[in-house]
Amino acid sequence: MPHRLKVLFLIFAGTLSNLYGQEKSRPVLIDNIFLTGNNKTRDRIILRELSVEIGQTYEYEALKQILEADRNKIYNTKLFNEVKVEMLELDYNKVDVVIQVAERWYLFPIPLLDITDRNFNDWWVNHDHDFDRLIYGLSLYHFNMRGMNERMTLTAQFGYTRRFEVEYSFPYIDRSQRNGLSFFWKYLEYNNLHYKVEDNKRVFYESENRLKTTYHFGGRYTLRNSFYTRHSFGLEYSINNVADTVLELNPDYLGTGTNRQQYAKVSYTFSLDKRDIVAYPLRGYAFVAEAYHIGFGSKNSVSKTGFDTNYSRYLDLGKGFYFSNYSAASLSVPGKQPYTLLSGMGFRNNLVRGYELYVIYSQNYFLNKATFKKEIFKGSTRWKSMPLEQFQYIPYGLYLKTYLDVGYAKNTEGFEGNSLLGDRWLAGTGIGLDFVTMYDFVIRAEYSFNNIGEHGFFLSLTSDF
């Protein structure tokens, strides 16, 4: 290429690069914000999640990223099946923001059929999938009652455990939408009760007579002083009454020397949540820390002070590969506690995969879970013949994964039930599939191996962490 043509080419390429850079960094002013599709949800509930304002100027590319984050925040309210946030360019330096939402179905009178055990695998293996251990009834969930993202739950449960529960939450009680309240009341009664642990498995006693009743009620105040952080203060009260039979089976069941245990619990929780999609996150991070005291104002000498924390991180590695890690720790004093106040690993997310059949009661434990996954497919479809519009949109995704978990639980003082797994390092690994679909529904199918030589298939209906 002649020297003169080279110079002209470089000048032309530089000009294009300059124009592209200007396009990315050009300032744009938001002239207006439009909301569509929120037939019930109040505008201010959606606008609360926005980082942008009318009349403010932003760099074009930066605004696109901000609106993507705002789209995730709106979706994480769990009020909508679909959320689209787009810019409508009015001219070179002026845009409108258009937010389109498709509301979910908010009223669910759901027949209740569940198991009383910690998880499906515990019921299937440890209790021989005994159908007598099923619980049944009716739950009424009413979300977004007045279009303000409130939630009411009414439950009447029968079968293995009887439970009656009322819960109501107001995420915002003020115009600034920073302060929220929630309240609950529940009553439970048991004719079949776990009263001790042997070899890290709970032992149950069944009777024709009532063995235990529990009243539990309380409230919580939440301050959301920024988009991603929450401060929560809770006050609860519990009353447990047991039959003489329970104390004969385990004199330390209540730890009060009587058939009655009652105590208050005060707690403070801080959470920082910057996950992209809370139901099944692939990017971002979350941190939670809780400090609590049980026994404040107690008449029956029950006392426990504790601190729980967890941190999760989610990384997009590109080309459909993802990595996530979850770490959790729990500390509490004093070391010796009644059976009803024991906690530890083996519940919800706080377990080493491969040990789903076990529980490890511990005042002090540490846990780390790592998952590497590959997206197999992801998409959505519309079920056009469905008469209810709120159920027509069906998102779906399938992920193949492998994982490695480790944990350590210090044996609780004077507790003999941890003879198999207490005071030792635990490890579990395996492979699995996650299926994600509408209304935040997740199915996990996993085949795990643990470091005491066991292996097996495990099924769960929640995300890993």
C-alpha positions in Angstrom: 0.0 0.0 0.0 1.5 3.4 -1.0 2.6 5.6 1.9 -0.1 8.2 1.2 -2.9 5.6 1.2 -1.6 4.2 4.5 -1.8 7.7 6.1 -5.4 8.2 4.8 -6.4 4.8 6.1 -5.0 5.5 9.5 -6.8 8.9 9.7 -10.1 7.2 8.6 -9.7 4.4 11.2 -8.9 6.9 13.9 -11.9 9.0 13.0 -14.2 5.9 13.2 -12.7 4.9 16.6 -13.2 8.5 17.8 -16.9 8.4 16.8 -17.4 5.0 18.4 -15.8 6.3 21.6 -18.0 9.4 21.5 -21.1 7.2 20.9 -20.3 5.1 24.0 -19.5 8.2 26.2 -22.1 10.6 24.9 -24.2 12.2 27.6 -27.9 11.5 27.5 -30.7 13.1 29.6 -33.7 11.1 30.9 -36.7 13.0 29.7 -39.3 10.7 31.2 -39.9 7.3 32.7 -42.9 5.2 31.6 -44.4 2.1 33.3 -46.7 -0.4 31.6 -48.2 -3.7 32.6 -48.5 -3.0 36.4 -52.2 -3.3 36.6 -52.2 -3.9 40.4 -48.7 -3.0 41.5 -48.4 0.7 42.5 -45.9 2.7 40.4 -43.9 3.7 43.5 -43.0 0.0 44.3 -41.3 -0.2 40.9 -39.8 3.3 40.9 -38.3 2.4 44.4 -35.9 0.0 42.6 -34.6 2.6 40.1 -31.2 4.2 40.4 -32.0 6.8 37.7 -34.2 9.9 37.8 -36.0 12.1 35.4 -33.9 15.2 34.4 -30.6 13.5 35.3 -27.8 13.1 32.7 -25.8 9.9 32.3 -23.2 8.5 29.9 -24.9 6.3 27.3 -23.1 3.0 28.0 -23.1 3.6 31.8 -26.9 4.1 31.6 -27.4 0.8 29.8 -25.5 -1.0 32.6 -27.5 0.9 35.3 -30.8 0.0 33.7 -29.8 -3.7 33.5 -29.1 -3.7 37.2 -32.4 -1.9 37.9 -34.2 -4.5 35.8 -32.8 -7.3 38.1 -33.9 -5.3 41.2 -37.4 -5.0 39.9 -37.5 -8.8 39.1 -36.2 -9.6 42.5 -39.3 -8.1 44.1 -40.9 -11.4 43.0 -43.9 -9.5 41.7 -43.4 -10.1 38.0 -42.9 -13.0 35.6 -41.2 -10.7 33.0 -39.4 -7.3 33.3 -38.1 -5.3 30.4 -36.3 -2.0 30.8 -35.5 -0.2 27.5 -34.3 3.2 26.3 -36.3 5.1 23.8 -34.0 7.6 22.0 -35.8 10.9 21.4 -32.7 12.6 19.9 -28.9 12.2 20.2 -28.8 13.4 23.8 -32.2 12.7 25.2 -34.0 9.4 26.0 -37.1 8.0 27.7 -36.9 4.9 29.9 -39.7 2.4 29.3 -40.4 -0.3 31.8 -42.7 -3.2 30.8 -43.7 -5.8 33.4 -46.0 -8.8 33.3 -47.5 -9.4 36.8 -47.5 -12.8 38.5 -50.6 -14.4 40.0 -50.8 -13.2 43.5 -53.5 -15.3 45.2 -52.6 -19.0 45.8 -55.0 -21.2 47.8 -52.8 -24.2 47.7 -53.6 -27.7 49.0 -50.7 -28.6 51.3 -49.0 -31.9 51.0 -45.5 -32.1 52.5 -43.2 -34.2 54.7 -42.3 -33.4 58.3 -38.7 -34.3 57.9 -35.7 -32.1 57.2 -35.6 -32.9 53.5 -36.9 -35.4 51.0 -33.9 -37.6 51.3 -34.2 -37.8 55.1 -37.8 -38.9 54.7 -37.1 -41.4 51.8 -34.1 -43.2 53.4 -34.2 -42.7 57.1 -37.9 -43.1 57.5 -38.6 -45.6 54.6 -40.8 -43.0 52.8 -43.5 -43.6 55.4 -46.7 -41.9 54.2 -47.9 -41.7 57.7 -45.3 -38.9 58.1 -47.0 -36.7 55.5 -48.6 -33.5 56.5 -51.6 -32.1 54.7 -53.9 -29.1 54.8 -54.4 -25.7 53.1 -52.2 -22.7 52.7 -53.5 -19.4 51.4 -50.8 -17.1 50.1 -51.9 -13.6 49.1 -49.0 -11.5 47.7 -49.1 -7.8 46.7 -52.5 -7.4 48.5 -52.9 -3.7 47.9 -50.4 -3.4 45.2 -47.7 -2.5 47.8 -45.8 -5.8 47.8 -47.4 -6.9 51.1 -47.7 -10.6 51.9 -50.3 -12.5 53.9 -50.0 -16.3 54.7 -52.7 -18.4 56.4 -52.0 -22.0 57.0 -54.0 -24.9 58.5 -52.0 -28.1 58.6 -53.0 -31.6 59.8 -51.5 -35.0 59.8 -48.2 -35.9 61.3 -47.9 -32.3 62.8 -50.7 -29.9 63.3 -49.9 -26.3 62.6 -51.9 -23.1 62.4 -50.1 -20.0 61.2 -50.8 -16.4 60.3 -48.1 -14.1 58.8 -48.4 -10.5 57.4 -45.6 -8.3 56.1 -45.5 -4.7 55.1 -42.3 -4.0 53.2 -42.8 -0.3 53.4 -44.9 1.6 56.0 -43.7 5.1 55.1 -43.6 7.4 52.0 -39.8 7.1 51.8 -40.2 3.3 51.4 -37.3 2.6 53.8 -39.1 1.2 56.8 -41.0 -2.1 57.0 -42.8 -4.3 59.5 -43.8 -8.0 59.6 -45.8 -10.0 62.2 -46.5 -13.7 62.7 -48.3 -16.1 65.0 -48.2 -19.9 64.9 -49.4 -22.8 67.0 -48.1 -26.4 66.6 -48.9 -29.7 68.3 -47.1 -33.0 68.0 -48.1 -36.6 68.6 -44.8 -37.8 67.1 -41.7 -36.0 68.2 -37.9 -36.3 67.8 -36.4 -36.2 71.3 -32.8 -37.2 70.8 -30.1 -38.0 68.3 -28.2 -41.3 67.8 -25.3 -41.5 65.4 -26.3 -38.2 64.0 -29.8 -39.2 63.1 -32.9 -38.0 64.9 -34.9 -40.5 67.0 -38.7 -40.2 67.1 -41.3 -41.3 69.6 -44.9 -41.7 68.6 -48.0 -41.6 70.9 -51.7 -41.5 70.6 -51.7 -38.6 73.0 -50.3 -35.1 72.5 -46.6 -34.9 73.3 -45.8 -31.2 72.7 -47.5 -27.9 72.0 -45.8 -24.7 70.8 -46.9 -21.1 70.6 -44.6 -18.9 68.7 -45.3 -15.2 67.8 -43.3 -12.1 67.1 -42.5 -9.2 64.8 -39.7 -7.7 62.8 -38.7 -4.1 61.8 -36.6 -3.7 58.7 -34.7 -0.6 57.5 -33.8 -0.6 53.9 -31.5 2.4 53.7 -30.1 1.6 50.3 -30.9 -0.5 47.3 -28.9 -3.5 48.5 -28.6 -3.3 52.3 -31.1 -4.1 55.0 -31.0 -3.9 58.8 -33.5 -6.0 60.6 -34.5 -6.1 64.3 -36.6 -9.0 65.5 -38.5 -9.7 68.7 -40.1 -13.2 69.2 -41.6 -15.2 72.0 -41.9 -19.0 72.3 -43.9 -21.2 74.7 -43.3 -25.0 74.7 -45.3 -27.5 76.8 -44.4 -31.2 76.8 -45.9 -34.3 78.3 -44.2 -36.2 81.1 -43.3 -38.9 78.7 -40.9 -36.6 76.8 -39.0 -35.6 79.9 -38.7 -39.3 80.8 -37.2 -40.0 77.4 -34.9 -37.0 77.5 -34.6 -35.0 80.8 -32.7 -32.3 79.0 -35.3 -31.8 76.4 -36.5 -28.4 77.8 -33.6 -27.7 80.3 -36.0 -26.1 82.8 -36.7 -28.9 85.2 -40.5 -28.5 84.4 -42.9 -29.4 81.6 -42.8 -25.8 80.3 -40.2 -23.7 78.6 -40.8 -20.0 77.6 -38.4 -17.4 76.4 -38.0 -14.3 74.3 -35.6 -13.9 71.4 -34.1 -10.6 70.3 -32.1 -10.4 67.1 -30.3 -8.1 64.7 -29.6 -9.0 61.1 -27.6 -7.2 58.5 -27.8 -8.2 54.8 -26.0 -7.0 51.7 -27.4 -8.6 48.6 -26.0 -7.8 45.1 -27.0 -11.1 43.4 -28.4 -10.7 39.9 -31.4 -13.1 40.3 -32.1 -14.0 43.9 -34.0 -17.3 43.2 -31.1 -18.7 41.2 -28.1 -16.4 41.1 -25.3 -16.6 38.5 -23.5 -13.3 39.2 -22.9 -11.1 42.2 -22.6 -11.7 45.9 -24.5 -11.7 49.2 -23.5 -11.3 52.8 -25.7 -12.0 55.9 -24.8 -11.6 59.6 -27.1 -12.2 62.6 -26.6 -11.6 66.3 -29.2 -12.9 68.7 -29.9 -13.6 72.3 -32.5 -16.2 73.6 -33.7 -16.0 77.2 -34.2 -12.3 77.7 -37.0 -12.0 80.3 -37.1 -15.8 80.6 -38.7 -17.3 83.7 -37.2 -20.7 83.1 -33.4 -20.2 83.1 -33.0 -20.6 79.3 -30.1 -18.6 77.8 -28.3 -18.6 74.5 -26.3 -16.0 72.7 -25.1 -16.5 69.2 -23.7 -15.1 65.9 -24.4 -16.6 62.5 -22.9 -15.4 59.2 -22.6 -16.5 55.6 -21.1 -15.1 52.4 -21.8 -16.3 48.8 -20.1 -15.3 45.6 -21.2 -16.0 42.0 -18.9 -15.6 39.0 -19.8 -15.7 35.3 -16.7 -17.4 33.7 -18.0 -16.9 30.1 -19.2 -19.3 27.4 -22.0 -20.6 29.7 -19.6 -21.6 32.6 -20.3 -20.4 36.2 -18.6 -20.8 39.6 -20.2 -20.1 43.0 -19.0 -20.4 46.5 -20.8 -20.3 49.9 -19.2 -20.0 53.3 -21.0 -20.1 56.6 -20.1 -20.0 60.3 -22.0 -20.2 63.5 -20.9 -19.5 67.1 -23.0 -19.6 70.3 -22.6 -19.7 74.1 -22.9 -21.3 76.6 -21.9 -24.7 75.3 -24.5 -26.8 77.0 -28.1 -26.2 75.8 -31.5 -28.0 76.1 -32.5 -30.2 73.2 -35.0 -27.6 71.9 -32.3 -25.0 71.4 -29.8 -27.1 69.6 -28.9 -26.1 66.1 -26.1 -27.0 63.6 -25.4 -28.5 60.2 -28.0 -30.5 58.3 -30.7 -27.9 57.9 -31.6 -26.0 54.7 -28.4 -24.8 53.0 -26.2 -25.5 55.9 -25.1 -29.0 55.1 -22.3 -30.8 53.3 -23.7 -32.4 50.2 -23.5 -36.1 50.6 -24.6 -35.9 54.3 -28.3 -35.1 53.7 -29.3 -38.1 55.8 -27.5 -36.7 58.9 -27.9 -33.9 61.4 -24.9 -32.5 63.4 -26.0 -30.5 66.4 -23.2 -28.0 67.2 -22.8 -24.7 68.9 -19.8 -23.9 66.6 -19.4 -25.0 63.0 -17.9 -23.9 59.7 -19.0 -24.8 56.2 -17.8 -24.1 52.6 -19.6 -25.2 49.4 -18.2 -24.7 45.9 -20.0 -25.4 42.7 -18.8 -25.3 39.1 -21.6 -25.5 36.5 -22.3 -25.3 32.7 -25.4 -24.0 31.2 -26.9 -26.8 28.9 -29.8 -24.7 27.7 -31.8 -21.7 28.7 -34.9 -20.0 27.2 -38.6 -19.4 27.5 -41.9 -20.3 25.8 -45.5 -19.3 26.0 -48.3 -21.7 26.8 -50.9 -19.9 24.7 -53.7 -22.3 25.6 -53.4 -21.5 29.3 -56.5 -19.3 30.1 -54.6 -17.5 33.0 -52.2 -15.0 31.5 -50.0 -15.0 34.6 -49.1 -18.7 33.9 -48.5 -18.4 30.1 -44.9 -17.3 30.3 -42.6 -20.3 31.1 -38.9 -19.6 31.5 -36.5 -22.6 31.8 -32.9 -23.5 32.2 -30.8 -26.6 32.7 -27.3 -26.6 34.3 -24.8 -29.5 34.6 -22.6 -29.1 37.7 -20.0 -30.6 39.9 -19.3 -29.6 43.5 -17.0 -30.0 46.5 -18.1 -29.2 50.1 -16.2 -29.2 53.4 -17.4 -28.6 56.9 -16.5 -29.0 60.6 -18.8 -29.1 63.5 -17.5 -29.0 67.1 -19.4 -31.4 69.3 -21.9 -29.7 71.7 -20.9 -30.0 75.3 -22.3 -33.1 76.9 -24.1 -34.2 73.8 -23.7 -37.9 72.8 -25.6 -37.9 69.5 -22.7 -36.7 67.4 -20.6 -39.8 67.9 -20.3 -40.4 64.1 -19.7 -37.0 62.7 -18.8 -34.5 65.5 -15.3 -33.1 65.9 -14.1 -34.2 62.5 -13.8 -32.7 59.0 -16.5 -33.7 56.6 -16.3 -33.6 52.8 -18.7 -34.3 50.0 -18.5 -34.2 46.2 -20.5 -35.2 43.2 -22.3 -34.2 40.0 -25.8 -33.0 39.4 -28.4 -31.2 37.3 -30.3 -28.1 38.2 -33.6 -27.3 36.5 -34.9 -23.8 36.9 -38.4 -22.7 35.8 -41.4 -20.3 36.5 -42.2 -18.8 39.8 -38.6 -19.3 41.1 -39.0 -23.1 41.1 -35.7 -25.1 41.2 -35.2 -28.8 41.1 -31.8 -30.3 42.0 -30.9 -33.9 41.2 -27.5 -34.9 42.6 -25.3 -37.9 43.0 -22.9 -37.4 45.9 -20.0 -39.1 47.6 -18.9 -38.4 51.2 -15.7 -39.1 53.1 -17.1 -41.9 55.3 -17.5 -44.1 52.2 -21.2 -43.4 51.4 -22.7 -42.4 48.1 -26.2 -41.9 46.8 -28.8 -40.0 44.8 -30.4 -36.9 46.4 -33.3 -34.8 45.2 -34.0 -31.2 46.4 -36.5 -28.5 45.6 -34.3 -25.4 46.4 -31.2 -23.9 45.0 -27.8 -24.9 46.5 -27.3 -21.5 48.2 
